[in-house]
């Protein structure tokens, strides 16, 4: 029997329950914990049946745990893009953890400290402090859940409702809410039944509930008689919730935390490779997915943030990132319950995911950036794209591109000897980096090399380099397509072949840094080429690969290099040369992929242009529609992503139709927006220009030379009159 101070503030934990009731509670608690542990074990065992994660999401585990704890406790990812939801979730999380810790403390006092010492620390100042903190944090818990209930049922937030929304979602949120409210009701009934002990005012919410009950006519005797029923109702709900945690949606509370621990900081930017073994499968069955991809499925909370951010879904394409992840989860659970086996992904039919859904993905990483629990959508999506390649279920235009790359080394199918023809009109021929050492090896890329519109951008950049006396060179016809987007469409082996060819070329050149016109190439050189293990493919008679893996090199987008030139005064700009009102579109591969947002903006401002930001900018930028092979496909959509983006520039920026130029910094974006300008009817309203073209115009205005017609790509300006 515990020895309590006679007049010390405290409360009896099993007041009015009795020895039999107490024994029954401990029995049910043991059952609930056993069910929880067994269910959790089965979940973990199921992940172990998945493939090994080639990127090892559990290395340096202590650091990962500490980093994840900071992310989870700060609710940083939940606040991004939705402050209200982030704060509400923080209230729920902190309140839940406080209640969990409080219950643990009470259990330690009752079941360990008390039996060992014959005393209790659950008295006096400790009890008063404990009661106040628990009431305060429990209130945050209830308020946060109230916000969620309002947004779900009163405001009917569209993103919270989807194909996978079910009664389980309702049961989960209402169970939590009833746990919070039920705790206060239990406390209020006890306080009233004990005739308002004065020290219980520290339990200010429970005290208020007791006053409310008293105000409606509930007597202390009635409260004392009703207390066991209220206590048991609350306790059984709590124990049932514990038991149910690993059995359904509540498990995301644990799975999402584990997912944050196991996250790959470079997910999406660096796709996992495939074994050189041609018998290896990609997504023939659900067990072909890695344990991390299976964990991704369980971590999904069905919040719909990825759905709201997805430009493919916004354009009406048959892709909803949330549905793809949850479709895979539902199918896995069906198969585990001996359900019928079907194809994971195929062109039509009864597959889990349709080929058209995967073809819709732009690989823009908006879904991953929006996801609060670090789901790595692109890893699973790329796995299914590789399966489509294996099966031959690919868009015909994409297959033509593959053929062009295999035969000619570029996506246009043009002869490689014509690759440097874009430079014919330059005053100075670019240095041949195969023959002379240079500071910057300029990877020009396919579109600047073979597309007339992007050729003007390449010439503009070359003139900038010449004006600043940059020591640069190009590889002429030894430059081939970098492979970034064919990899994301699923052609892994063609990507490896392109990487092998380029690495051989790089090895034959002497340079200090690589500068790229295309941020897609920049990403794959920086994050993926150094990860390719060419030695795995050395025995493949169909491949010629380097003897050694590539150690990498400093890789830059051209805007980063030119920003330094401007800051050093090497372009002679004073910042007042042009007076256009412009807006800037953040390319996905320069922004979300590579984290570069300011260099292009600094260059735009360096020309004197007034920069009006678009509502969706930086990490919230809306994809042009060209990534992930979208540039090579035809979609029946209205409006196109490029058209929607141009509309946004003219209607939703602070200056509205005063925007004269739509500024880009990616060749694919240039191509997509020039097309969207025509199909969307924007030709007379706005002009698409690359940052390099603005800079050349500003340089020539500063030097008094005007702008060569057709070379800057810009419309007539006051400076041309």
Secondary structure, 3 states (H helix, E strand, C coil): CCECCCCCCCCCCCCCCHHHHHHHHHHHHHHHHHHHHHHHHHHHHHHHCCECCCCCCCCCHHHHHHHHHHHHHHCHHHHCCCHHHHHHHHHHHHHHHHHHHHHHHHHHHHHHHHHHHCECCCCHHHHHHHHHHHHHHHHHHHHHHHHHHHHHHHCCCHHHCCCCCCHHHHHHHHHHHHHHHHHHHHHHHHHHHCCCCHHHHHCHHHHHHHHHHHHCCCCHHHHHHHHHHHHHHHHHHHHHHHHHHHHCHHHHHHHHHHHHHCCCCCCCCCCCCCCCCCCCCCCCCHHHCEHHHHHHHHHCCCCCHHHHHCHHHHCCCCCCHHHHHHHHHHHHHHHHCCCCCCCCEECCCCCCEEHHHHHCCCCCCHHHHHCCCCCCHHHHHHHHHHHHHHHCCCCHHHHHHHHHHHHHCCCCCCCHHHCCHHHCCCCCCCEECCCCCEEEEEECCHHHHHCHHHHHHHHHHHHHHHHCCCCEEECHHHCCCCCHHHHHHCCHHHHHHHHHHHHHHHHHCCEEEEEECCHHHHHHHHHHHHHCCHHHHCCCCCCCCCCCCCCCCEEEEHHHHHHHHHHCCCCCCCCCCCCCEEEECCCCCCCCCCCCCHHHHHHHHHCCCEECCCCCCHHHCCCCCCHHHHHHCCCCCCCCHHHHHHHHHHHCCCCHHHCCEEEECCHHHHHHHHHHHHHCCCCCCCEEEEHHHHHHHHHHHHHCCCCCCCCCCCCCCHHHC
